[in-house]
Amino acid sequence: MGRKRYSDEALLEMGREAAAELGPFLTQYEFSRHAGVSSTTIHDRFGGWTDFR
């Protein structure tokens, strides 16, 4: 199974959707489980969870 590639905008939209479903105090763990995106991806693209949120 190959890696999935998401644009930054797609990742941000996934974050908005997850927060709408799971609540505004979404954790990195909850997002990763909900969206299937690793914490490494978030860190590499946005510098960390705080910057992503």
mmCIF entry with sequence, helices, sheets and N, C-alpha, C, O atoms, coordinates in Angstrom:
data_MODEL
# 
_entry.id   MODEL 
# 
_entity.id                         1 
_entity.type                       polymer 
_entity.pdbx_number_of_molecules   1 
# 
_entity_poly.entity_id                      1 
_entity_poly.type                           'polypeptide(L)' 
_entity_poly.nstd_linkage                   no 
_entity_poly.nstd_monomer                   no 
_entity_poly.pdbx_seq_one_letter_code       MGRKRYSDEALLEMGREAAAELGPFLTQYEFSRHAGVSSTTIHDRFGGWTDFR 
_entity_poly.pdbx_seq_one_letter_code_can   MGRKRYSDEALLEMGREAAAELGPFLTQYEFSRHAGVSSTTIHDRFGGWTDFR 
_entity_poly.pdbx_strand_id                 A 
# 
loop_
_entity_poly_seq.entity_id 
_entity_poly_seq.num 
_entity_poly_seq.mon_id 
_entity_poly_seq.hetero 
1 1  MET n 
1 2  GLY n 
1 3  ARG n 
1 4  LYS n 
1 5  ARG n 
1 6  TYR n 
1 7  SER n 
1 8  ASP n 
1 9  GLU n 
1 10 ALA n 
1 11 LEU n 
1 12 LEU n 
1 13 GLU n 
1 14 MET n 
1 15 GLY n 
1 16 ARG n 
1 17 GLU n 
1 18 ALA n 
1 19 ALA n 
1 20 ALA n 
1 21 GLU n 
1 22 LEU n 
1 23 GLY n 
1 24 PRO n 
1 25 PHE n 
1 26 LEU n 
1 27 THR n 
1 28 GLN n 
1 29 TYR n 
1 30 GLU n 
1 31 PHE n 
1 32 SER n 
1 33 ARG n 
1 34 HIS n 
1 35 ALA n 
1 36 GLY n 
1 37 VAL n 
1 38 SER n 
1 39 SER n 
1 40 THR n 
1 41 THR n 
1 42 ILE n 
1 43 HIS n 
1 44 ASP n 
1 45 ARG n 
1 46 PHE n 
1 47 GLY n 
1 48 GLY n 
1 49 TRP n 
1 50 THR n 
1 51 ASP n 
1 52 PHE n 
1 53 ARG n 
# 
_struct_asym.id          A 
_struct_asym.entity_id   1 
# 
loop_
_struct_conf.conf_type_id 
_struct_conf.id 
_struct_conf.pdbx_PDB_helix_id 
_struct_conf.beg_label_comp_id 
_struct_conf.beg_label_asym_id 
_struct_conf.beg_label_seq_id 
_struct_conf.pdbx_beg_PDB_ins_code 
_struct_conf.end_label_comp_id 
_struct_conf.end_label_asym_id 
_struct_conf.end_label_seq_id 
_struct_conf.pdbx_end_PDB_ins_code 
_struct_conf.beg_auth_comp_id 
_struct_conf.beg_auth_asym_id 
_struct_conf.beg_auth_seq_id 
_struct_conf.end_auth_comp_id 
_struct_conf.end_auth_asym_id 
_struct_conf.end_auth_seq_id 
_struct_conf.pdbx_PDB_helix_class 
_struct_conf.details 
_struct_conf.pdbx_PDB_helix_length 
HELX_P HELX_P1 AA1 ASP A 8  ? LEU A 22 ? ASP A 8  LEU A 22 1 ? 15 
HELX_P HELX_P2 AA2 GLN A 28 ? ALA A 35 ? GLN A 28 ALA A 35 1 ? 8  
HELX_P HELX_P3 AA3 SER A 39 ? PHE A 46 ? SER A 39 PHE A 46 1 ? 8  
HELX_P HELX_P4 AA4 TRP A 49 ? PHE A 52 ? TRP A 49 PHE A 52 1 ? 4  
# 
_struct_conf_type.id          HELX_P 
_struct_conf_type.criteria    ? 
_struct_conf_type.reference   ? 
# 
loop_
_atom_site.group_PDB 
_atom_site.id 
_atom_site.type_symbol 
_atom_site.label_atom_id 
_atom_site.label_alt_id 
_atom_site.label_comp_id 
_atom_site.label_asym_id 
_atom_site.label_entity_id 
_atom_site.label_seq_id 
_atom_site.pdbx_PDB_ins_code 
_atom_site.Cartn_x 
_atom_site.Cartn_y 
_atom_site.Cartn_z 
_atom_site.occupancy 
_atom_site.B_iso_or_equiv 
_atom_site.pdbx_formal_charge 
_atom_site.auth_seq_id 
_atom_site.auth_comp_id 
_atom_site.auth_asym_id 
_atom_site.auth_atom_id 
_atom_site.pdbx_PDB_model_num 
ATOM 1   N N  . MET A 1 1  ? 0.847   -1.178 0.000  1.00 0.00 ? 1  MET A N  1 
ATOM 2   C CA . MET A 1 1  ? 0.000   0.000  0.000  1.00 0.00 ? 1  MET A CA 1 
ATOM 3   C C  . MET A 1 1  ? 0.888   1.235  0.000  1.00 0.00 ? 1  MET A C  1 
ATOM 4   O O  . MET A 1 1  ? 1.753   1.368  0.865  1.00 0.00 ? 1  MET A O  1 
ATOM 5   N N  . GLY A 1 2  ? 0.692   2.140  -0.951 1.00 0.00 ? 2  GLY A N  1 
ATOM 6   C CA . GLY A 1 2  ? 1.511   3.337  -1.068 1.00 0.00 ? 2  GLY A CA 1 
ATOM 7   C C  . GLY A 1 2  ? 1.063   4.440  -0.133 1.00 0.00 ? 2  GLY A C  1 
ATOM 8   O O  . GLY A 1 2  ? -0.013  4.399  0.464  1.00 0.00 ? 2  GLY A O  1 
ATOM 9   N N  . ARG A 1 3  ? 1.930   5.419  -0.033 1.00 0.00 ? 3  ARG A N  1 
ATOM 10  C CA . ARG A 1 3  ? 1.590   6.570  0.807  1.00 0.00 ? 3  ARG A CA 1 
ATOM 11  C C  . ARG A 1 3  ? 0.559   7.432  0.107  1.00 0.00 ? 3  ARG A C  1 
ATOM 12  O O  . ARG A 1 3  ? 0.565   7.568  -1.116 1.00 0.00 ? 3  ARG A O  1 
ATOM 13  N N  . LYS A 1 4  ? -0.321  8.008  0.898  1.00 0.00 ? 4  LYS A N  1 
ATOM 14  C CA . LYS A 1 4  ? -1.281  8.970  0.372  1.00 0.00 ? 4  LYS A CA 1 
ATOM 15  C C  . LYS A 1 4  ? -0.636  10.342 0.427  1.00 0.00 ? 4  LYS A C  1 
ATOM 16  O O  . LYS A 1 4  ? 0.093   10.658 1.368  1.00 0.00 ? 4  LYS A O  1 
ATOM 17  N N  . ARG A 1 5  ? -0.900  11.141 -0.566 1.00 0.00 ? 5  ARG A N  1 
ATOM 18  C CA . ARG A 1 5  ? -0.360  12.500 -0.588 1.00 0.00 ? 5  ARG A CA 1 
ATOM 19  C C  . ARG A 1 5  ? -1.522  13.483 -0.562 1.00 0.00 ? 5  ARG A C  1 
ATOM 20  O O  . ARG A 1 5  ? -2.446  13.409 -1.372 1.00 0.00 ? 5  ARG A O  1 
ATOM 21  N N  . TYR A 1 6  ? -1.449  14.394 0.382  1.00 0.00 ? 6  TYR A N  1 
ATOM 22  C CA . TYR A 1 6  ? -2.486  15.406 0.543  1.00 0.00 ? 6  TYR A CA 1 
ATOM 23  C C  . TYR A 1 6  ? -1.863  16.783 0.389  1.00 0.00 ? 6  TYR A C  1 
ATOM 24  O O  . TYR A 1 6  ? -0.728  17.008 0.809  1.00 0.00 ? 6  TYR A O  1 
ATOM 25  N N  . SER A 1 7  ? -2.604  17.699 -0.212 1.00 0.00 ? 7  SER A N  1 
ATOM 26  C CA . SER A 1 7  ? -2.147  19.091 -0.255 1.00 0.00 ? 7  SER A CA 1 
ATOM 27  C C  . SER A 1 7  ? -2.303  19.683 1.144  1.00 0.00 ? 7  SER A C  1 
ATOM 28  O O  . SER A 1 7  ? -3.040  19.149 1.973  1.00 0.00 ? 7  SER A O  1 
ATOM 29  N N  . ASP A 1 8  ? -1.609  20.781 1.395  1.00 0.00 ? 8  ASP A N  1 
ATOM 30  C CA . ASP A 1 8  ? -1.752  21.453 2.688  1.00 0.00 ? 8  ASP A CA 1 
ATOM 31  C C  . ASP A 1 8  ? -3.208  21.843 2.917  1.00 0.00 ? 8  ASP A C  1 
ATOM 32  O O  . ASP A 1 8  ? -3.732  21.686 4.019  1.00 0.00 ? 8  ASP A O  1 
ATOM 33  N N  . GLU A 1 9  ? -3.857  22.352 1.873  1.00 0.00 ? 9  GLU A N  1 
ATOM 34  C CA . GLU A 1 9  ? -5.257  22.769 2.009  1.00 0.00 ? 9  GLU A CA 1 
ATOM 35  C C  . GLU A 1 9  ? -6.155  21.578 2.339  1.00 0.00 ? 9  GLU A C  1 
ATOM 36  O O  . GLU A 1 9  ? -7.082  21.705 3.138  1.00 0.00 ? 9  GLU A O  1 
ATOM 37  N N  . ALA A 1 10 ? -5.887  20.431 1.733  1.00 0.00 ? 10 ALA A N  1 
ATOM 38  C CA . ALA A 1 10 ? -6.682  19.232 2.026  1.00 0.00 ? 10 ALA A CA 1 
ATOM 39  C C  . ALA A 1 10 ? -6.501  18.811 3.482  1.00 0.00 ? 10 ALA A C  1 
ATOM 40  O O  . ALA A 1 10 ? -7.464  18.411 4.137  1.00 0.00 ? 10 ALA A O  1 
ATOM 41  N N  . LEU A 1 11 ? -5.282  18.899 3.986  1.00 0.00 ? 11 LEU A N  1 
ATOM 42  C CA . LEU A 1 11 ? -5.038  18.557 5.390  1.00 0.00 ? 11 LEU A CA 1 
ATOM 43  C C  . LEU A 1 11 ? -5.770  19.521 6.320  1.00 0.00 ? 11 LEU A C  1 
ATOM 44  O O  . LEU A 1 11 ? -6.363  19.103 7.315  1.00 0.00 ? 11 LEU A O  1 
ATOM 45  N N  . LEU A 1 12 ? -5.726  20.811 5.993  1.00 0.00 ? 12 LEU A N  1 
ATOM 46  C CA . LEU A 1 12 ? -6.427  21.798 6.816  1.00 0.00 ? 12 LEU A CA 1 
ATOM 47  C C  . LEU A 1 12 ? -7.935  21.556 6.798  1.00 0.00 ? 12 LEU A C  1 
ATOM 48  O O  . LEU A 1 12 ? -8.598  21.688 7.827  1.00 0.00 ? 12 LEU A O  1 
ATOM 49  N N  . GLU A 1 13 ? -8.471  21.206 5.649  1.00 0.00 ? 13 GLU A N  1 
ATOM 50  C CA . GLU A 1 13 ? -9.900  20.898 5.548  1.00 0.00 ? 13 GLU A CA 1 
ATOM 51  C C  . GLU A 1 13 ? -10.235 19.655 6.373  1.00 0.00 ? 13 GLU A C  1 
ATOM 52  O O  . GLU A 1 13 ? -11.275 19.607 7.030  1.00 0.00 ? 13 GLU A O  1 
ATOM 53  N N  . MET A 1 14 ? -9.371  18.665 6.341  1.00 0.00 ? 14 MET A N  1 
ATOM 54  C CA . MET A 1 14 ? -9.581  17.467 7.159  1.00 0.00 ? 14 MET A CA 1 
ATOM 55  C C  . MET A 1 14 ? -9.587  17.836 8.643  1.00 0.00 ? 14 MET A C  1 
ATOM 56  O O  . MET A 1 14 ? -10.361 17.283 9.424  1.00 0.00 ? 14 MET A O  1 
ATOM 57  N N  . GLY A 1 15 ? -8.724  18.770 9.022  1.00 0.00 ? 15 GLY A N  1 
ATOM 58  C CA . GLY A 1 15 ? -8.692  19.233 10.404 1.00 0.00 ? 15 GLY A CA 1 
ATOM 59  C C  . GLY A 1 15 ? -9.975  19.943 10.787 1.00 0.00 ? 15 GLY A C  1 
ATOM 60  O O  . GLY A 1 15 ? -10.494 19.741 11.885 1.00 0.00 ? 15 GLY A O  1 
ATOM 61  N N  . ARG A 1 16 ? -10.492 20.777 9.890  1.00 0.00 ? 16 ARG A N  1 
ATOM 62  C CA . ARG A 1 16 ? -11.758 21.479 10.165 1.00 0.00 ? 16 ARG A CA 1 
ATOM 63  C C  . ARG A 1 16 ? -12.910 20.484 10.298 1.00 0.00 ? 16 ARG A C  1 
ATOM 64  O O  . ARG A 1 16 ? -13.749 20.613 11.190 1.00 0.00 ? 16 ARG A O  1 
ATOM 65  N N  . GLU A 1 17 ? -12.944 19.498 9.413  1.00 0.00 ? 17 GLU A N  1 
ATOM 66  C CA . GLU A 1 17 ? -14.007 18.490 9.460  1.00 0.00 ? 17 GLU A CA 1 
ATOM 67  C C  . GLU A 1 17 ? -13.926 17.668 10.742 1.00 0.00 ? 17 GLU A C  1 
ATOM 68  O O  . GLU A 1 17 ? -14.948 17.390 11.369 1.00 0.00 ? 17 GLU A O  1 
ATOM 69  N N  . ALA A 1 18 ? -12.723 17.284 11.129 1.00 0.00 ? 18 ALA A N  1 
ATOM 70  C CA . ALA A 1 18 ? -12.553 16.505 12.355 1.00 0.00 ? 18 ALA A CA 1 
ATOM 71  C C  . ALA A 1 18 ? -12.982 17.318 13.573 1.00 0.00 ? 18 ALA A C  1 
ATOM 72  O O  . ALA A 1 18 ? -13.641 16.789 14.469 1.00 0.00 ? 18 ALA A O  1 
ATOM 73  N N  . ALA A 1 19 ? -12.616 18.596 13.612 1.00 0.00 ? 19 ALA A N  1 
ATOM 74  C CA . ALA A 1 19 ? -13.003 19.452 14.738 1.00 0.00 ? 19 ALA A CA 1 
ATOM 75  C C  . ALA A 1 19 ? -14.515 19.632 14.790 1.00 0.00 ? 19 ALA A C  1 
ATOM 76  O O  . ALA A 1 19 ? -15.095 19.681 15.874 1.00 0.00 ? 19 ALA A O  1 
ATOM 77  N N  . ALA A 1 20 ? -15.155 19.731 13.633 1.00 0.00 ? 20 ALA A N  1 
ATOM 78  C CA . ALA A 1 20 ? -16.613 19.873 13.597 1.00 0.00 ? 20 ALA A CA 1 
ATOM 79  C C  . ALA A 1 20 ? -17.296 18.618 14.135 1.00 0.00 ? 20 ALA A C  1 
ATOM 80  O O  . ALA A 1 20 ? -18.333 18.705 14.793 1.00 0.00 ? 20 ALA A O  1 
ATOM 81  N N  . GLU A 1 21 ? -16.722 17.467 13.858 1.00 0.00 ? 21 GLU A N  1 
ATOM 82  C CA . GLU A 1 21 ? -17.318 16.208 14.308 1.00 0.00 ? 21 GLU A CA 1 
ATOM 83  C C  . GLU A 1 21 ? -16.942 15.849 15.740 1.00 0.00 ? 21 GLU A C  1 
ATOM 84  O O  . GLU A 1 21 ? -17.772 15.339 16.493 1.00 0.00 ? 21 GLU A O  1 
ATOM 85  N N  . LEU A 1 22 ? -15.693 16.115 16.118 1.00 0.00 ? 22 LEU A N  1 
ATOM 86  C CA . LEU A 1 22 ? -15.186 15.645 17.408 1.00 0.00 ? 22 LEU A CA 1 
ATOM 87  C C  . LEU A 1 22 ? -15.082 16.729 18.470 1.00 0.00 ? 22 LEU A C  1 
ATOM 88  O O  . LEU A 1 22 ? -14.864 16.429 19.643 1.00 0.00 ? 22 LEU A O  1 
ATOM 89  N N  . GLY A 1 23 ? -15.237 17.984 18.070 1.00 0.00 ? 23 GLY A N  1 
ATOM 90  C CA . GLY A 1 23 ? -15.175 19.074 19.033 1.00 0.00 ? 23 GLY A CA 1 
ATOM 91  C C  . GLY A 1 23 ? -13.964 19.957 18.812 1.00 0.00 ? 23 GLY A C  1 
ATOM 92  O O  . GLY A 1 23 ? -12.981 19.540 18.200 1.00 0.00 ? 23 GLY A O  1 
ATOM 93  N N  . PRO A 1 24 ? -14.039 21.183 19.314 1.00 0.00 ? 24 PRO A N  1 
ATOM 94  C CA . PRO A 1 24 ? -13.004 22.178 19.046 1.00 0.00 ? 24 PRO A CA 1 
ATOM 95  C C  . PRO A 1 24 ? -11.670 21.910 19.744 1.00 0.00 ? 24 PRO A C  1 
ATOM 96  O O  . PRO A 1 24 ? -10.651 22.481 19.356 1.00 0.00 ? 24 PRO A O  1 
ATOM 97  N N  . PHE A 1 25 ? -11.660 21.057 20.757 1.00 0.00 ? 25 PHE A N  1 
ATOM 98  C CA . PHE A 1 25 ? -10.424 20.773 21.486 1.00 0.00 ? 25 PHE A CA 1 
ATOM 99  C C  . PHE A 1 25 ? -9.815  19.461 21.013 1.00 0.00 ? 25 PHE A C  1 
ATOM 100 O O  . PHE A 1 25 ? -9.386  18.627 21.810 1.00 0.00 ? 25 PHE A O  1 
ATOM 101 N N  . LEU A 1 26 ? -9.791  19.305 19.703 1.00 0.00 ? 26 LEU A N  1 
ATOM 102 C CA . LEU A 1 26 ? -9.281  18.123 19.035 1.00 0.00 ? 26 LEU A CA 1 
ATOM 103 C C  . LEU A 1 26 ? -7.803  17.919 19.366 1.00 0.00 ? 26 LEU A C  1 
ATOM 104 O O  . LEU A 1 26 ? -7.010  18.859 19.315 1.00 0.00 ? 26 LEU A O  1 
ATOM 105 N N  . THR A 1 27 ? -7.448  16.693 19.703 1.00 0.00 ? 27 THR A N  1 
ATOM 106 C CA . THR A 1 27 ? -6.041  16.386 19.956 1.00 0.00 ? 27 THR A CA 1 
ATOM 107 C C  . THR A 1 27 ? -5.405  15.811 18.701 1.00 0.00 ? 27 THR A C  1 
ATOM 108 O O  . THR A 1 27 ? -6.095  15.383 17.776 1.00 0.00 ? 27 THR A O  1 
ATOM 109 N N  . GLN A 1 28 ? -4.099  15.808 18.685 1.00 0.00 ? 28 GLN A N  1 
ATOM 110 C CA . GLN A 1 28 ? -3.378  15.243 17.549 1.00 0.00 ? 28 GLN A CA 1 
ATOM 111 C C  . GLN A 1 28 ? -3.720  13.764 17.402 1.00 0.00 ? 28 GLN A C  1 
ATOM 112 O O  . GLN A 1 28 ? -3.904  13.280 16.285 1.00 0.00 ? 28 GLN A O  1 
ATOM 113 N N  . TYR A 1 29 ? -3.805  13.055 18.501 1.00 0.00 ? 29 TYR A N  1 
ATOM 114 C CA . TYR A 1 29 ? -4.151  11.634 18.468 1.00 0.00 ? 29 TYR A CA 1 
ATOM 115 C C  . TYR A 1 29 ? -5.537  11.424 17.858 1.00 0.00 ? 29 TYR A C  1 
ATOM 116 O O  . TYR A 1 29 ? -5.714  10.552 17.007 1.00 0.00 ? 29 TYR A O  1 
ATOM 117 N N  . GLU A 1 30 ? -6.516  12.218 18.288 1.00 0.00 ? 30 GLU A N  1 
ATOM 118 C CA . GLU A 1 30 ? -7.875  12.094 17.739 1.00 0.00 ? 30 GLU A CA 1 
ATOM 119 C C  . GLU A 1 30 ? -7.892  12.384 16.241 1.00 0.00 ? 30 GLU A C  1 
ATOM 120 O O  . GLU A 1 30 ? -8.542  11.679 15.470 1.00 0.00 ? 30 GLU A O  1 
ATOM 121 N N  . PHE A 1 31 ? -7.172  13.428 15.839 1.00 0.00 ? 31 PHE A N  1 
ATOM 122 C CA . PHE A 1 31 ? -7.121  13.759 14.421 1.00 0.00 ? 31 PHE A CA 1 
ATOM 123 C C  . PHE A 1 31 ? -6.496  12.626 13.619 1.00 0.00 ? 31 PHE A C  1 
ATOM 124 O O  . PHE A 1 31 ? -7.020  12.241 12.574 1.00 0.00 ? 31 PHE A O  1 
ATOM 125 N N  . SER A 1 32 ? -5.394  12.099 14.096 1.00 0.00 ? 32 SER A N  1 
ATOM 126 C CA . SER A 1 32 ? -4.714  11.016 13.380 1.00 0.00 ? 32 SER A CA 1 
ATOM 127 C C  . SER A 1 32 ? -5.613  9.800  13.220 1.00 0.00 ? 32 SER A C  1 
ATOM 128 O O  . SER A 1 32 ? -5.647  9.188  12.153 1.00 0.00 ? 32 SER A O  1 
ATOM 129 N N  . ARG A 1 33 ? -6.330  9.450  14.260 1.00 0.00 ? 33 ARG A N  1 
ATOM 130 C CA . ARG A 1 33 ? -7.254  8.307  14.178 1.00 0.00 ? 33 ARG A CA 1 
ATOM 131 C C  . ARG A 1 33 ? -8.418  8.604  13.253 1.00 0.00 ? 33 ARG A C  1 
ATOM 132 O O  . ARG A 1 33 ? -8.831  7.738  12.482 1.00 0.00 ? 33 ARG A O  1 
ATOM 133 N N  . HIS A 1 34 ? -8.948  9.802  13.317 1.00 0.00 ? 34 HIS A N  1 
ATOM 134 C CA . HIS A 1 34 ? -10.111 10.182 12.512 1.00 0.00 ? 34 HIS A CA 1 
ATOM 135 C C  . HIS A 1 34 ? -9.757  10.300 11.028 1.00 0.00 ? 34 HIS A C  1 
ATOM 136 O O  . HIS A 1 34 ? -10.484 9.797  10.172 1.00 0.00 ? 34 HIS A O  1 
ATOM 137 N N  . ALA A 1 35 ? -8.648  10.960 10.730 1.00 0.00 ? 35 ALA A N  1 
ATOM 138 C CA . ALA A 1 35 ? -8.294  11.268 9.343  1.00 0.00 ? 35 ALA A CA 1 
ATOM 139 C C  . ALA A 1 35 ? -7.329  10.263 8.718  1.00 0.00 ? 35 ALA A C  1 
ATOM 140 O O  . ALA A 1 35 ? -7.190  10.206 7.496  1.00 0.00 ? 35 ALA A O  1 
ATOM 141 N N  . GLY A 1 36 ? -6.667  9.474  9.557  1.00 0.00 ? 36 GLY A N  1 
ATOM 142 C CA . GLY A 1 36 ? -5.691  8.536  9.019  1.00 0.00 ? 36 GLY A CA 1 
ATOM 143 C C  . GLY A 1 36 ? -4.412  9.210  8.545  1.00 0.00 ? 36 GLY A C  1 
ATOM 144 O O  . GLY A 1 36 ? -3.729  8.712  7.650  1.00 0.00 ? 36 GLY A O  1 
ATOM 145 N N  . VAL A 1 37 ? -4.099  10.343 9.152  1.00 0.00 ? 37 VAL A N  1 
ATOM 146 C CA . VAL A 1 37 ? -2.897  11.104 8.797  1.00 0.00 ? 37 VAL A CA 1 
ATOM 147 C C  . VAL A 1 37 ? -1.944  11.055 9.985  1.00 0.00 ? 37 VAL A C  1 
ATOM 148 O O  . VAL A 1 37 ? -2.346  11.313 11.120 1.00 0.00 ? 37 VAL A O  1 
ATOM 149 N N  . SER A 1 38 ? -0.700  10.729 9.729  1.00 0.00 ? 38 SER A N  1 
ATOM 150 C CA . SER A 1 38 ? 0.253   10.582 10.827 1.00 0.00 ? 38 SER A CA 1 
ATOM 151 C C  . SER A 1 38 ? 0.677   11.931 11.406 1.00 0.00 ? 38 SER A C  1 
ATOM 152 O O  . SER A 1 38 ? 0.600   12.970 10.751 1.00 0.00 ? 38 SER A O  1 
ATOM 153 N N  . SER A 1 39 ? 1.122   11.874 12.643 1.00 0.00 ? 39 SER A N  1 
ATOM 154 C CA . SER A 1 39 ? 1.630   13.080 13.292 1.00 0.00 ? 39 SER A CA 1 
ATOM 155 C C  . SER A 1 39 ? 2.890   13.574 12.584 1.00 0.00 ? 39 SER A C  1 
ATOM 156 O O  . SER A 1 39 ? 3.173   14.773 12.591 1.00 0.00 ? 39 SER A O  1 
ATOM 157 N N  . THR A 1 40 ? 3.643   12.671 11.980 1.00 0.00 ? 40 THR A N  1 
ATOM 158 C CA . THR A 1 40 ? 4.839   13.059 11.230 1.00 0.00 ? 40 THR A CA 1 
ATOM 159 C C  . THR A 1 40 ? 4.474   13.947 10.048 1.00 0.00 ? 40 THR A C  1 
ATOM 160 O O  . THR A 1 40 ? 5.168   14.923 9.764  1.00 0.00 ? 40 THR A O  1 
ATOM 161 N N  . THR A 1 41 ? 3.397   13.614 9.363  1.00 0.00 ? 41 THR A N  1 
ATOM 162 C CA . THR A 1 41 ? 2.946   14.430 8.232  1.00 0.00 ? 41 THR A CA 1 
ATOM 163 C C  . THR A 1 41 ? 2.620   15.842 8.691  1.00 0.00 ? 41 THR A C  1 
ATOM 164 O O  . THR A 1 41 ? 3.024   16.819 8.059  1.00 0.00 ? 41 THR A O  1 
ATOM 165 N N  . ILE A 1 42 ? 1.885   15.946 9.794  1.00 0.00 ? 42 ILE A N  1 
ATOM 166 C CA . ILE A 1 42 ? 1.512   17.264 10.317 1.00 0.00 ? 42 ILE A CA 1 
ATOM 167 C C  . ILE A 1 42 ? 2.757   18.046 10.714 1.00 0.00 ? 42 ILE A C  1 
ATOM 168 O O  . ILE A 1 42 ? 2.867   19.235 10.413 1.00 0.00 ? 42 ILE A O  1 
ATOM 169 N N  . HIS A 1 43 ? 3.682   17.394 11.379 1.00 0.00 ? 43 HIS A N  1 
ATOM 170 C CA . HIS A 1 43 ? 4.910   18.061 11.807 1.00 0.00 ? 43 HIS A CA 1 
ATOM 171 C C  . HIS A 1 43 ? 5.726   18.517 10.603 1.00 0.00 ? 43 HIS A C  1 
ATOM 172 O O  . HIS A 1 43 ? 6.210   19.649 10.576 1.00 0.00 ? 43 HIS A O  1 
ATOM 173 N N  . ASP A 1 44 ? 5.883   17.655 9.619  1.00 0.00 ? 44 ASP A N  1 
ATOM 174 C CA . ASP A 1 44 ? 6.683   17.999 8.438  1.00 0.00 ? 44 ASP A CA 1 
ATOM 175 C C  . ASP A 1 44 ? 6.079   19.155 7.648  1.00 0.00 ? 44 ASP A C  1 
ATOM 176 O O  . ASP A 1 44 ? 6.808   20.004 7.136  1.00 0.00 ? 44 ASP A O  1 
ATOM 177 N N  . ARG A 1 45 ? 4.762   19.191 7.546  1.00 0.00 ? 45 ARG A N  1 
ATOM 178 C CA . ARG A 1 45 ? 4.100   20.210 6.719  1.00 0.00 ? 45 ARG A CA 1 
ATOM 179 C C  . ARG A 1 45 ? 3.896   21.530 7.435  1.00 0.00 ? 45 ARG A C  1 
ATOM 180 O O  . ARG A 1 45 ? 4.027   22.596 6.833  1.00 0.00 ? 45 ARG A O  1 
ATOM 181 N N  . PHE A 1 46 ? 3.570   21.463 8.742  1.00 0.00 ? 46 PHE A N  1 
ATOM 182 C CA . PHE A 1 46 ? 3.148   22.670 9.456  1.00 0.00 ? 46 PHE A CA 1 
ATOM 183 C C  . PHE A 1 46 ? 4.049   23.045 10.628 1.00 0.00 ? 46 PHE A C  1 
ATOM 184 O O  . PHE A 1 46 ? 3.833   24.079 11.261 1.00 0.00 ? 46 PHE A O  1 
ATOM 185 N N  . GLY A 1 47 ? 5.042   22.235 10.926 1.00 0.00 ? 47 GLY A N  1 
ATOM 186 C CA . GLY A 1 47 ? 5.948   22.539 12.018 1.00 0.00 ? 47 GLY A CA 1 
ATOM 187 C C  . GLY A 1 47 ? 5.503   21.986 13.356 1.00 0.00 ? 47 GLY A C  1 
ATOM 188 O O  . GLY A 1 47 ? 6.258   22.048 14.326 1.00 0.00 ? 47 GLY A O  1 
ATOM 189 N N  . GLY A 1 48 ? 4.307   21.450 13.432 1.00 0.00 ? 48 GLY A N  1 
ATOM 190 C CA . GLY A 1 48 ? 3.805   20.862 14.664 1.00 0.00 ? 48 GLY A CA 1 
ATOM 191 C C  . GLY A 1 48 ? 2.299   20.992 14.777 1.00 0.00 ? 48 GLY A C  1 
ATOM 192 O O  . GLY A 1 48 ? 1.657   21.680 13.982 1.00 0.00 ? 48 GLY A O  1 
ATOM 193 N N  . TRP A 1 49 ? 1.754   20.334 15.760 1.00 0.00 ? 49 TRP A N  1 
ATOM 194 C CA . TRP A 1 49 ? 0.310   20.294 15.956 1.00 0.00 ? 49 TRP A CA 1 
ATOM 195 C C  . TRP A 1 49 ? -0.256  21.678 16.262 1.00 0.00 ? 49 TRP A C  1 
ATOM 196 O O  . TRP A 1 49 ? -1.308  22.045 15.740 1.00 0.00 ? 49 TRP A O  1 
ATOM 197 N N  . THR A 1 50 ? 0.430   22.446 17.100 1.00 0.00 ? 50 THR A N  1 
ATOM 198 C CA . THR A 1 50 ? -0.057  23.774 17.476 1.00 0.00 ? 50 THR A CA 1 
ATOM 199 C C  . THR A 1 50 ? -0.179  24.678 16.251 1.00 0.00 ? 50 THR A C  1 
ATOM 200 O O  . THR A 1 50 ? -1.152  25.422 16.124 1.00 0.00 ? 50 THR A O  1 
ATOM 201 N N  . ASP A 1 51 ? 0.788   24.618 15.362 1.00 0.00 ? 51 ASP A N  1 
ATOM 202 C CA . ASP A 1 51 ? 0.737   25.440 14.147 1.00 0.00 ? 51 ASP A CA 1 
ATOM 203 C C  . ASP A 1 51 ? -0.341  24.953 13.189 1.00 0.00 ? 51 ASP A C  1 
ATOM 204 O O  . ASP A 1 51 ? -0.930  25.751 12.460 1.00 0.00 ? 51 ASP A O  1 
ATOM 205 N N  . PHE A 1 52 ? -0.601  23.661 13.185 1.00 0.00 ? 52 PHE A N  1 
ATOM 206 C CA . PHE A 1 52 ? -1.634  23.094 12.315 1.00 0.00 ? 52 PHE A CA 1 
ATOM 207 C C  . PHE A 1 52 ? -3.027  23.524 12.761 1.00 0.00 ? 52 PHE A C  1 
ATOM 208 O O  . PHE A 1 52 ? -3.867  23.880 11.934 1.00 0.00 ? 52 PHE A O  1 
ATOM 209 N N  . ARG A 1 53 ? -3.270  23.491 14.072 1.00 0.00 ? 53 ARG A N  1 
ATOM 210 C CA . ARG A 1 53 ? -4.596  23.829 14.587 1.00 0.00 ? 53 ARG A CA 1 
ATOM 211 C C  . ARG A 1 53 ? -4.904  25.263 14.295 1.00 0.00 ? 53 ARG A C  1 
ATOM 212 O O  . ARG A 1 53 ? -5.979  25.747 14.649 1.00 0.00 ? 53 ARG A O  1 
# 
